Amino acid sequence: MKITTAILTTFCLIMPFAAKAEEVLSGITAQGEADFEYNFLSSGKNAYPASSGALDEQYRFNSAQVILKKETQDLSFFARLMYMPIELTTPTGTTKSNFGTLDQLEIYYKIDPAWSVGFGRLCSTLGFESAMKVENILYGNTVAYQGIVPGYNEGARLKFNPGEWLAVTLSSYNRSAYNQFGDDLVSTKTTELSATGISGRFLWFAGYYAGKDASTTVTGSAVEKSTTNIWTTYKFSDDFSWSIYYDNRTQTPDGGTLTFAQSLSTQMGYTLGKHTLGVRYENILGAGELDGINGTVGAYYSGADKVEVWTVGDKYNLSEHLKLYLEFRQDNADQEVLTNSDGTSTDHLHLITLGAIAHF
């Protein structure tokens, strides 16, 4: 409650045309979700790669978020408040702390009905999956969403949207992060260009993101980074859709060699009554490079070149504001780089997720 009040107060301060707080509150649209899960991991207490930190046979409040939107005749505001329980290691041991952050704040001036220009902490337009989990067919995210797709960026953006058939964005960032949560806090010069459109039952997107980061390991050097994202969806009917999406990320340090990781995925979703059935196949090449290019250790598939991930699930609409999930995921690597529950090396793992998302 205190955090939400702080955001609304911020809105008051950045809207000089509002004489009273109640004028600011009028017309604000709110949207939110909270997700909770229980997992069964074949890795047991050992880490399961690219699973957003899933825990074996433990209840977990995964995350929660609230989105606030305000439209005026000439301005548009968008704010995302994110909450995540995070484990911290201190000299006295490991503790779990709860963090609430204003991950996204976008403010746009409408030049005319088709053109707008804005600034703030912007969410990258790249990526097939929505940051709102309830908007996705499956509960779990792809490996690409966690390790390839850019996240939130500080900078400015120009948007051109003449109609649903085309929307183009050009963004310039001073600071970039390559995941949906957090910020590398290193000054960058990054440019992002993307376009999307709808034609009948056909949806498409193409985007490119490139820039230079200061190296976090070698003082005074830089690293060239880029990300490409292309996806398309065809809706056979209101109940049946098929999507294909491609993500590629490269990294080249000064005087070094290029490393890359890429993901090619396909997904189908079918709604039958209160059930939405989903199946997804993801093929990751350069999977062993994901730890290196993300600056992590043991979070992905170090030592493997190719990994295949199958996910099947049922999203059950229990009520208008509550969704239940049952999901099975199978990971297959080309090398024995994964760890079973008994500590032995293996080339395959699986997890079962029971999830729930409350949303409004």
Residue pairs with C-beta under 8 A, 6 or more apart in sequence:
3 81
3 100
4 66
4 81
7 68
7 79
7 81
7 102
8 21
8 24
8 25
8 68
10 102
11 24
11 28
11 68
11 70
11 77
11 79
12 18
12 21
12 24
14 107
15 24
15 75
15 77
17 72
18 24
24 70
27 70
27 71
27 72
28 68
28 69
28 70
29 68
29 69
29 70
30 66
30 67
30 68
30 69
30 360
31 66
31 67
31 69
31 132
31 359
31 360
32 64
32 65
32 66
32 67
32 359
32 360
33 64
33 65
33 132
33 133
33 134
33 357
33 358
33 359
33 360
34 61
34 63
34 64
34 357
34 358
34 359
35 61
35 62
35 63
35 64
35 133
35 134
35 139
35 355
35 356
35 357
35 358
36 59
36 60
36 61
36 62
36 355
36 356
36 357
36 358
37 54
37 59
37 60
37 62
37 139
37 325
37 353
37 354
37 355
37 356
38 57
38 58
38 59
38 60
38 353
38 354
38 355
39 51
39 54
39 55
39 56
39 57
39 58
39 60
39 351
39 352
39 353
39 354
40 56
40 57
40 351
40 352
41 48
41 51
41 54
41 55
41 56
41 57
41 341
41 349
41 351
42 340
42 341
42 349
42 350
42 351
43 56
43 338
43 339
43 340
43 341
43 349
43 351
44 56
44 340
44 341
44 342
45 56
45 341
46 339
46 340
46 341
46 343
47 298
47 299
47 339
48 54
48 349
48 351
49 143
49 298
49 299
49 300
49 301
49 331
49 338
49 349
50 143
50 146
50 147
50 290
50 299
50 300
50 301
50 309
51 140
51 329
51 351
52 62
52 140
52 141
52 146
54 60
54 351
54 353
56 341
60 85
61 85
62 84
62 355
63 82
63 83
63 84
63 85
63 133
64 82
64 83
65 80
65 81
65 82
65 83
65 103
65 131
65 132
66 80
66 81
67 78
67 79
67 80
67 81
67 132
68 77
68 78
68 79
68 81
69 76
69 77
69 78
69 79
70 76
70 77
71 77
73 110
74 109
74 110
75 107
75 108
75 109
75 110
76 106
76 107
76 108
76 110
76 116
76 118
77 106
77 107
78 104
78 105
78 106
78 107
79 102
79 104
79 105
79 106
80 102
80 103
80 104
80 105
80 123
80 131
81 100
81 101
81 102
81 103
82 100
82 101
82 102
82 103
82 104
82 181
83 98
83 99
83 100
83 101
84 98
84 99
84 181
85 96
85 97
85 98
85 99
86 96
86 97
86 98
86 99
87 94
87 95
87 96
87 97
88 94
88 95
88 96
88 97
102 121
103 121
103 152
103 181
104 120
104 121
104 122
104 123
104 152
105 120
105 121
106 118
106 119
106 120
106 121
106 122
106 123
106 157
107 118
107 119
107 120
108 116
108 117
108 118
108 157
108 159
109 116
109 117
109 118
110 116
111 117
114 160
114 161
114 162
115 158
115 159
115 160
116 158
116 159
116 161
117 156
117 157
117 158
117 159
118 156
118 157
118 159
119 155
119 156
119 157
120 154
121 152
121 153
121 154
122 152
122 153
122 154
122 155
122 157
122 171
122 173
123 131
123 151
123 152
123 153
124 149
124 150
124 151
124 152
124 153
124 171
124 192
124 209
125 169
125 171
125 192
125 194
125 196
125 205
125 207
126 149
126 150
126 192
126 194
126 207
126 209
126 227
126 229
126 247
127 144
127 145
127 149
127 150
127 229
127 247
128 142
128 145
128 205
128 229
128 231
128 243
128 245
128 265
129 136
129 141
129 142
129 145
129 149
130 136
131 180
132 359
133 139
133 357
134 323
134 357
134 359
137 267
137 269
137 276
137 278
137 280
137 313
137 315
138 267
138 278
138 280
138 311
138 313
138 315
138 325
138 327
139 313
139 315
139 325
139 327
139 353
139 355
139 357
140 311
140 313
140 327
140 329
140 353
142 263
142 265
142 280
142 282
142 309
143 263
143 282
143 284
143 287
143 290
143 300
143 307
143 309
144 245
144 247
144 263
144 265
144 282
144 284
145 180
146 179
146 180
147 178
147 179
147 249
147 261
147 290
147 293
147 294
147 299
147 300
148 178
148 227
148 247
148 248
148 249
148 261
148 262
148 263
148 290
149 178
149 179
149 180
149 227
149 229
149 247
150 176
150 177
150 178
150 192
150 209
150 227
151 177
151 178
151 179
151 180
151 181
151 182
152 177
152 180
152 183
153 171
153 173
153 175
153 176
153 177
153 190
153 192
154 173
154 174
154 175
154 183
155 171
155 172
155 173
155 174
155 175
155 190
156 171
156 172
157 169
157 170
157 171
157 172
158 169
158 170
158 171
159 167
159 168
159 169
160 166
160 167
160 168
160 169
161 167
161 168
164 197
164 198
165 197
165 198
165 199
166 195
166 196
166 197
167 195
167 196
167 197
168 193
168 194
168 195
169 192
169 193
169 194
169 195
170 191
170 192
170 193
171 191
171 192
171 193
172 190
172 191
172 192
173 188
173 189
173 190
173 191
173 192
173 211
174 187
174 188
174 189
174 190
175 183
175 184
175 185
175 186
175 187
175 188
176 184
176 188
176 190
176 211
176 213
176 225
177 183
177 184
178 184
178 225
178 227
178 249
178 293
178 294
179 294
184 213
184 216
186 213
186 214
186 216
187 214
188 211
188 212
188 213
188 214
189 211
189 212
190 209
190 210
190 211
190 212
190 225
191 209
191 210
191 211
192 207
192 208
192 209
192 210
193 207
193 208
194 205
194 206
194 207
194 208
194 229
195 205
195 206
195 207
196 203
196 204
196 205
196 206
197 203
197 204
201 234
201 235
201 236
202 232
202 233
202 234
202 235
203 232
203 233
203 234
203 235
204 231
204 232
204 233
205 229
205 230
205 231
205 232
206 229
206 230
207 228
207 229
207 230
208 226
208 227
208 228
208 229
209 226
209 227
209 228
209 229
210 224
210 225
210 226
210 227
211 224
211 225
211 226
212 222
212 223
212 224
212 225
213 222
213 223
213 225
214 221
214 222
214 223
215 221
215 222
215 223
215 253
215 254
216 295
218 253
218 254
221 253
221 254
221 255
222 253
222 254
223 251
223 252
223 253
223 254
224 250
224 251
224 252
224 253
225 249
225 250
225 251
225 252
225 293
226 249
226 250
227 247
227 248
227 249
227 250
228 246
228 247
228 248
228 249
229 245
229 246
229 247
229 248
230 245
230 246
231 243
231 244
231 245
231 246
232 243
232 244
232 245
233 241
233 242
233 243
234 241
234 242
234 243
235 241
236 242
238 271
239 270
239 271
239 272
240 268
240 269
240 270
240 271
241 268
241 269
242 266
242 267
242 268
243 265
243 266
243 267
243 268
243 269
244 264
244 265
244 266
244 267
245 264
245 265
245 266
245 267
246 262
246 263
246 264
246 265
247 262
247 263
247 265
248 260
248 261
248 262
248 263
249 260
249 261
249 262
249 293
250 258
250 259
250 260
251 258
251 259
251 260
251 292
251 293
252 258
252 259
259 286
259 289
259 292
259 293
260 286
260 289
261 284
261 285
261 286
261 287
261 289
261 290
261 293
262 284
262 285
262 286
263 282
263 283
263 284
263 285
264 282
264 283
265 280
265 281
265 282
265 283
266 280
266 281
267 278
267 279
267 280
267 281
268 278
268 279
268 280
269 276
269 277
269 278
270 276
270 277
270 278
271 277
274 316
274 317
274 318
275 314
275 315
275 316
275 317
276 314
276 315
276 316
276 317
277 312
277 313
277 314
277 315
278 311
278 312
278 313
278 314
278 315
279 310
279 311
279 312
279 313
280 309
280 310
280 311
280 312
281 308
281 309
281 310
282 308
282 309
282 310
282 311
283 306
283 307
283 308
284 290
284 301
284 306
284 307
284 308
284 309
285 305
285 306
286 305
287 300
287 301
287 304
287 305
287 306
287 307
287 333
288 300
288 301
288 302
288 303
288 304
288 305
288 337
290 296
290 299
290 300
290 301
291 297
291 298
291 299
291 300
291 301
291 302
294 300
301 307
301 333
301 337
301 338
302 337
303 335
303 337
304 333
304 334
304 335
304 337
305 334
305 335
306 333
306 334
307 331
307 332
307 333
307 334
308 331
308 332
309 329
309 330
309 331
309 332
310 329
310 330
310 332
311 327
311 328
311 329
311 330
312 327
312 328
313 325
313 326
313 327
313 328
313 353
314 325
314 326
314 327
315 323
315 324
315 325
316 323
316 324
316 325
316 326
317 323
318 324
321 358
321 359
321 360
322 356
322 357
322 358
322 359
323 356
323 357
323 359
324 354
324 355
324 356
325 353
325 354
325 355
325 356
325 357
326 352
326 353
326 354
326 355
327 352
327 353
327 355
328 350
328 351
328 352
328 353
329 350
329 351
329 352
329 353
330 348
330 349
330 350
331 338
331 348
331 349
331 350
332 347
332 348
333 347
333 348
334 347
335 347
336 345
336 346
336 347
337 345
337 347
338 345
338 346
338 347
338 348
338 349
339 345
339 346
340 346
340 349
